[in-house]
Amino acid sequence: MPHGIHVPLVTPFGPDGALDVPSLERLAHHVLAEGAAGLVVLATTGEAPLLTGDERRTVVATCRKISEAYGTPLTVGVGTIGTDESVRQAIDRAADADLLLAVVPYYLRPTDEGVLDHFAAIGTAAGVPLIVYNVPYRTGKTLRAETLLDLLAAPYVAGIKHCAGAIDADTLTLLAEGRGVLGGDDAFLYPLLQLGATGGITASANVAPAAFAAMADAVRDGDATRALDLHNALLPLVNALFAEPSPSVIKAVLAERGLIADAAVRSPLRPPTAASLTTALERLRKSES
Ligand SMILES: O=C(O)C1=N[C@H](C(=O)O)C[C@H](O)C1
C-alpha cells in the first residue's frame, strides 16, 4: 500500500519547447533527497497528454533509473477514454513501473459498472498494481462511494488517488471503510491524512517536498500540532500554486529557484501572470521561514 508523499513531477521543457532531460533528472533527485517517498510521472502535473510517445518513454526511463538508485517506487500514469487503448498503454508502461496511476475514463461518462470493468481489464493485463486516479472535476465522471470501495477491494488495486475537491460525505465513507486512500488535492492533504489517508500525490510537493514529507511524517507519528502548523504554513502556498491552471505556476517557481532550466508549458496551457508568480514566490519564502 503506497504511503508518504509521492511527487507528480512536472515535465521540464527547454525554451525551444523540447523535453529537458537534465532538468527532469535534477528535479527528481531533489525531491527524493528531500524526503519524497516516490516519483510519479505522466500525471496531470507532468502534462502527460501533451507529450509525444517518445517523450513519454524518455521520461519513464529517466525516472526509472533515479528511482532505482534511491530504492523508491516509480508510479507511471496511464489511461484514456477507451479501455482498449488504456490496456495497451498499461502493458507498454508496466515494465518500468512499480505502480500504475490509472485515471477514471473521462468525457464519455460511462456507468460505474463500466468503470469497474475498465479497471479490471487494465489491472489484469498490466500485472502491476494500480492506483485509481479519481478526479471527477477533470474527468466529468463521479463514482459512487460503494464503487470506490469495490475498486479498493480489487486484487489489482493498491490504492485510490482521491481528488474530490472537498471532504464530502463520500470521502468520509471511503476513508472510514477503505484502506489505501492517497490525498490528491493538495489543500486537503492534511485533513485527509488525519482521517486515515496513507499518503498523498501532491503537485505542490515539486516546490516544497521536505515540508510535505514532514507533514505526512508528523501525522503518521501522531504529532498533530506539528502537522497542523505545517499545513497552515503550506496552505497559502498551495492556493498560489493553483491560482492558474496547473502546472504553470509550479513550473515558473521551479525555474526561479533553479530546479528546472525553463518554465515553459505546452499549449493550451499558458505561462502564469507575473503577479501569480510573485505571490507564489513570496508565499514559498514565508512557508520556509
Ligand atoms: O498530477 C497529479 O498527479 C496531480 N493532479 C491533481 C490535479 O492537478 O488535478 C493535483 C495533485 O496535486 C496532483
The ligand as an ORCA input file, in Angstrom:
! r2SCAN-3c Opt
* xyz 0 1
  O      -0.537     15.330    -11.413
  C      -1.112     14.889    -10.438
  O      -0.989     13.702    -10.129
  C      -1.947     15.753     -9.621
  N      -3.038     16.174    -10.090
  C      -4.019     16.913     -9.382
  C      -4.676     17.801    -10.390
  O      -3.985     18.641    -10.969
  O      -5.861     17.654    -10.584
  C      -3.439     17.673     -8.264
  C      -2.442     16.917     -7.493
  O      -1.678     17.809     -6.784
  C      -1.522     16.105     -8.302
*
